[in-house]
């Protein structure tokens, strides 16, 4: 059976690749896209999510907008990487259906209506929506099958502060709430995501299908030096959901930096930290092959 999932997201170039893979590969039953401010503001992340569904002719999947701001902090963004539109000028069609509102209430209703443990959440952006779910609807949050999160850095340098990763730096309080909860959570940090990059030959080989053509355009816009892409952060979440055997998982006790310094959101190993499953290594060659197979 296909995995029943909700994708919580802030598209974003690499988010777009991850979403298109989930829609095209035939191995996920995507119940909805919940959106959050992150790489760019909420209005644009929601429009991009709807546009991706329109490309794939999936007007049956709702887009539900969520948190426009972090729980307790001013927003940060990644416009320098993704552009003001989140997709560096790649044009998507308009959404096929209006964007719904109140992602947290929608998540709670969806989880409570389904058998406990039957829905997974694939979190590609800041954890603000999930943090609010834990706080406002703990019973519903407890029914999540598993939560797979792109975020954090363990031994790798950060990409927001010296040791902090962008998604976790965007809302450290939400991260702390989620990691302290009873949700079965696996995080995919920079230690893994930086191992997956696409070169031009890989990108061009994706062409030949509707999703593959768009992903090739997206990854071309995501190239750093014209030769190799930035890390494929968010697709790693989908790949871990489908093929956990490609990853080495360790359980680490982690605490979240809740200060106001440049490393807000950074993770540290402490004896009193929350035990969290963390993907620490990946078979990058096989992971890239699995990703490409989803667009054929």
C-alpha positions as CSV (number, residue, x, y, z in Angstrom):
1,X,0.0,0.0,0.0
2,X,1.1,3.6,-0.7
3,X,2.2,5.6,2.3
4,X,-0.5,8.0,3.4
5,X,1.3,11.3,4.0
6,X,0.8,15.0,4.6
7,X,3.7,17.2,3.3
8,X,4.4,20.3,5.5
9,X,6.4,22.6,3.3
10,X,7.7,26.1,2.3
11,X,8.4,25.7,-1.5
12,X,11.3,26.6,-2.3
13,X,13.3,24.9,-5.0
14,X,14.3,21.7,-3.2
15,X,10.9,21.5,-1.6
16,X,9.5,21.6,-5.2
17,X,11.7,18.7,-6.2
18,X,10.6,16.7,-3.2
19,X,6.9,17.4,-3.7
20,X,7.1,16.5,-7.4
21,X,8.8,13.2,-6.5
22,X,6.1,12.3,-4.0
23,X,3.4,13.1,-6.6
24,X,5.1,11.3,-9.6
25,X,6.7,8.2,-8.1
26,X,3.4,6.4,-7.4
27,X,4.3,5.4,-3.9
28,X,2.7,8.0,-1.8
29,X,-0.9,8.8,-1.1
30,X,-0.6,12.6,-0.5
31,X,-3.5,13.8,1.5
32,X,-2.6,17.4,1.5
33,X,0.1,20.1,1.4
34,X,0.2,22.3,4.5
35,X,2.3,25.4,4.1
36,X,4.4,27.5,6.3
37,X,6.5,30.7,6.0
38,X,10.2,29.7,5.6
39,X,12.2,30.0,2.5
40,X,9.8,32.8,1.5
41,X,6.6,34.3,2.9
42,X,3.4,32.2,3.4
43,X,1.4,33.7,0.5
44,X,4.1,32.7,-1.9
45,X,4.8,29.2,-0.4
46,X,1.1,28.5,-0.6
47,X,0.8,29.7,-4.2
48,X,3.9,27.6,-5.2
49,X,2.4,24.5,-3.5
50,X,-0.8,25.0,-5.5
51,X,1.1,25.6,-8.7
52,X,3.0,22.3,-8.3
53,X,-0.3,20.4,-7.8
54,X,-1.7,22.1,-10.9
55,X,1.3,21.0,-13.0
56,X,0.6,17.4,-11.9
57,X,-3.2,17.9,-12.4
58,X,-3.9,17.0,-8.8
59,X,-6.7,19.4,-7.9
60,X,-8.0,16.8,-5.5
61,X,-5.1,17.4,-3.1
62,X,-5.8,20.5,-0.9
63,X,-3.3,23.2,0.0
64,X,-3.9,24.4,3.5
65,X,-1.9,27.5,4.6
66,X,-0.5,27.6,8.1
67,X,1.8,29.7,10.1
68,X,2.9,33.0,8.6
69,X,5.3,33.8,11.5
70,X,7.4,31.8,13.9
71,X,6.0,30.9,17.3
72,X,8.0,33.5,19.2
73,X,10.5,35.2,16.8
74,X,10.8,37.4,13.8
75,X,10.9,35.5,10.5
76,X,14.0,34.8,8.6
77,X,14.1,33.7,4.9
78,X,16.2,32.2,2.2
79,X,15.4,34.5,-0.7
80,X,19.1,34.7,-1.5
81,X,19.0,31.0,-2.4
82,X,15.5,30.6,-3.8
83,X,14.7,34.1,-5.2
84,X,11.8,36.3,-4.3
85,X,9.3,34.0,-5.9
86,X,10.9,30.9,-4.3
87,X,11.6,29.3,-7.7
88,X,14.1,31.6,-9.3
89,X,11.7,32.7,-12.0
90,X,10.3,29.4,-12.9
91,X,6.6,30.0,-13.7
92,X,3.9,27.6,-12.4
93,X,0.2,27.6,-13.4
94,X,-2.3,29.0,-11.0
95,X,-3.7,26.6,-8.4
96,X,-6.6,24.5,-9.5
97,X,-8.5,25.1,-6.2
98,X,-8.5,27.9,-3.6
99,X,-6.0,27.7,-0.8
100,X,-7.6,26.6,2.5
101,X,-6.7,28.2,5.8
102,X,-5.8,27.0,9.3
103,X,-3.4,24.1,8.6
104,X,-3.1,23.2,12.3
105,X,-6.9,22.6,12.7
106,X,-6.9,20.7,9.3
107,X,-4.1,18.5,10.5
108,X,-5.8,17.8,13.8
109,X,-9.1,16.9,12.0
110,X,-7.4,14.7,9.5
111,X,-5.3,12.8,12.1
112,X,-8.3,12.3,14.4
113,X,-10.5,11.0,11.6
114,X,-7.9,8.3,10.5
115,X,-6.7,5.2,12.4
116,X,-3.9,6.2,14.8
117,X,-0.5,5.8,13.2
118,X,-1.8,5.6,9.7
119,X,-0.7,9.0,8.5
120,X,2.9,10.2,8.3
121,X,4.0,13.8,8.1
122,X,6.9,14.8,5.9
123,X,8.2,18.1,7.1
124,X,10.3,20.1,4.7
125,X,10.3,23.6,6.3
126,X,10.3,25.2,9.7
127,X,8.4,23.2,12.3
128,X,6.0,26.0,13.2
129,X,2.8,24.2,12.1
130,X,3.8,21.0,13.9
131,X,4.8,22.9,17.0
132,X,1.3,24.5,17.2
133,X,-0.2,21.1,16.6
134,X,1.7,19.6,19.6
135,X,0.6,22.6,21.7
136,X,-3.0,22.9,20.7
137,X,-4.0,19.4,19.7
138,X,-1.7,16.9,21.6
139,X,-4.1,14.0,21.1
140,X,-4.0,14.5,17.3
141,X,-0.3,15.0,17.3
142,X,0.1,11.7,19.1
143,X,-1.7,9.9,16.3
144,X,1.1,10.7,13.7
145,X,2.6,7.5,12.4
146,X,6.0,9.0,12.0
147,X,7.4,12.5,11.5
148,X,10.4,12.8,9.1
149,X,12.0,16.3,9.3
150,X,14.6,18.0,7.2
151,X,16.5,20.1,9.7
152,X,19.4,20.5,12.0
153,X,23.1,19.9,11.8
154,X,25.2,17.5,14.0
155,X,28.8,17.4,13.0
156,X,28.4,19.6,9.9
157,X,28.7,23.4,10.0
158,X,25.4,25.3,9.8
159,X,23.9,27.2,6.9
160,X,22.2,29.8,9.0
161,X,24.6,30.3,11.9
162,X,28.0,28.7,12.6
163,X,26.2,25.5,13.8
164,X,22.6,26.2,13.1
165,X,20.6,24.9,10.1
166,X,18.0,27.2,8.4
167,X,14.7,25.3,9.1
168,X,15.6,24.9,12.8
169,X,16.9,28.5,13.1
170,X,13.6,29.8,11.7
171,X,11.7,28.5,14.7
172,X,13.7,27.0,17.5
173,X,10.8,26.9,20.0
174,X,8.8,24.8,17.6
175,X,11.7,22.4,17.2
176,X,12.0,22.1,21.0
177,X,8.3,21.3,21.4
178,X,8.4,18.6,18.7
179,X,11.6,16.9,19.9
180,X,10.2,16.8,23.5
181,X,6.9,15.3,22.3
182,X,6.1,11.6,22.0
183,X,5.9,11.8,18.2
184,X,8.1,9.2,16.5
185,X,10.5,11.6,14.8
186,X,13.5,11.2,12.5
187,X,15.5,14.2,11.5
188,X,17.5,14.4,8.3
189,X,20.3,17.0,9.0
190,X,22.9,18.7,6.9
191,X,25.2,15.8,7.6
192,X,23.2,13.8,5.1
193,X,21.6,16.3,2.8
194,X,24.9,17.8,1.8
195,X,25.9,14.4,0.4
196,X,23.2,14.6,-2.3
197,X,23.9,16.9,-5.3
198,X,23.0,16.7,-8.9
199,X,25.3,17.4,-11.8
200,X,24.3,18.5,-15.3
201,X,24.3,15.0,-16.7
202,X,22.1,13.8,-13.9
203,X,19.7,16.7,-14.4
204,X,19.4,16.3,-18.2
205,X,18.7,12.6,-17.8
206,X,15.6,13.4,-15.8
207,X,13.8,14.9,-18.8
208,X,11.2,13.0,-20.7
209,X,8.1,13.3,-18.5
210,X,6.0,16.2,-17.2
211,X,7.4,16.0,-13.7
212,X,11.0,15.2,-14.9
213,X,11.1,18.2,-17.3
214,X,10.0,20.6,-14.5
215,X,12.4,19.0,-12.0
216,X,15.2,19.4,-14.5
217,X,14.4,23.1,-14.9
218,X,14.2,23.5,-11.2
219,X,17.6,21.8,-10.6
220,X,19.2,23.9,-13.4
221,X,18.1,27.0,-11.5
222,X,19.5,25.4,-8.3
223,X,23.0,25.0,-9.8
224,X,25.8,26.7,-7.9
225,X,28.5,27.1,-10.5
226,X,26.8,25.8,-13.6
227,X,28.0,22.3,-12.9
228,X,26.6,21.0,-9.6
229,X,23.5,21.8,-7.6
230,X,23.2,23.0,-4.1
231,X,22.4,20.1,-1.7
232,X,19.1,18.3,-2.3
233,X,18.0,18.8,1.2
234,X,14.2,18.2,1.1
235,X,14.1,15.2,-1.3
236,X,16.1,13.3,1.3
237,X,12.9,13.2,3.5
238,X,10.9,11.4,0.8
239,X,13.8,9.0,0.1
240,X,14.1,8.1,3.8
241,X,10.4,7.5,4.0
242,X,10.6,5.0,1.0
243,X,14.0,3.5,1.6
244,X,15.3,3.8,5.1
245,X,17.9,1.1,4.4
246,X,19.8,3.7,2.4
247,X,20.4,5.7,5.6
248,X,22.3,5.0,8.8
249,X,20.2,6.1,11.7
250,X,21.5,6.9,15.2
251,X,19.5,7.8,18.3
252,X,21.1,10.9,19.8
253,X,20.1,12.9,22.9
254,X,19.7,16.5,21.6
255,X,19.0,19.9,23.0
256,X,17.9,23.0,21.0
257,X,19.6,26.3,21.4
258,X,16.7,28.7,22.4
259,X,18.9,31.8,22.8
260,X,19.1,34.9,20.7
261,X,22.6,34.4,19.5
262,X,23.5,33.5,15.8
263,X,23.2,29.8,16.6
264,X,19.6,29.9,17.7
265,X,18.1,26.6,16.7
266,X,21.4,24.7,16.8
267,X,21.4,21.1,18.1
268,X,23.8,19.9,20.8
269,X,24.3,16.5,22.3
270,X,23.6,16.5,26.0
271,X,22.9,13.9,28.6
272,X,19.6,15.6,29.3
273,X,18.5,16.1,25.7
274,X,15.6,14.4,24.0
275,X,16.3,11.1,22.4
276,X,15.8,11.5,18.6
277,X,16.5,9.3,15.6
278,X,18.9,11.1,13.3
279,X,20.0,10.1,9.8
280,X,23.8,10.5,10.0
281,X,24.9,8.8,6.7
282,X,23.5,8.0,3.3
283,X,24.3,5.9,0.3
284,X,24.3,8.9,-2.0
285,X,24.6,7.0,-5.2
286,X,21.6,4.7,-4.5
287,X,19.6,7.6,-3.1
288,X,20.2,9.7,-6.3
289,X,19.2,6.7,-8.4
290,X,16.0,6.3,-6.4
291,X,15.2,10.0,-6.8
292,X,15.7,9.8,-10.6
293,X,13.5,6.7,-10.9
294,X,10.5,8.6,-9.6
295,X,10.4,10.8,-12.7
296,X,10.6,8.1,-15.3
